[in-house]
Amino acid sequence: MTKTPIPTRVLGIGALLAALGLQPVLADDFPADAKTPSAAEISALFAGKTWIMIPARGGELQLEHAADGGFRAFVGGKSDSGTWRAEDGKMCYEFKGPFTSACNDVRLVGEQVLFKRSSGEVAPVKPK
């Protein structure tokens, strides 16, 4: 019996899904049932609270959100601070130091909070 190499099998599955009009779910996509929260909902979730993000690609990120819009972030022995703000469907961070400022898309799936990072990765964010 001749075995088909794995890359060929994967391409074959992809072609089959495309022919059926289906697309595989990428790890960097929000789940189909994810809800886009309002700015008020995001503010209520984060103001005055510390959250932990654990990206699949490594490194735990701790985010301490002050109720007045200030915050501190810690990752890999490094830290930075700045301001945060909520927009409809987004959490934005303006860093003062070496970290890169960004707005992350935010979605809710039940009680789970998900951020889509600037890298495109979707990562869970959990209260500490």
Buried (B, 14 or more C-beta within 10 A) or exposed (E): EEEEEEEEEEEEEEEEEEEEEEEEEEEEEBEEEBEBBEBEBBBEBBBEBBBBBEBEEEEEBBBBBBEEBEBBBBBEEEBBBBBBBBBEBBBBBBBEEEBEEBBBBBBBBEEEBBBBBEEEEBBBBEEE
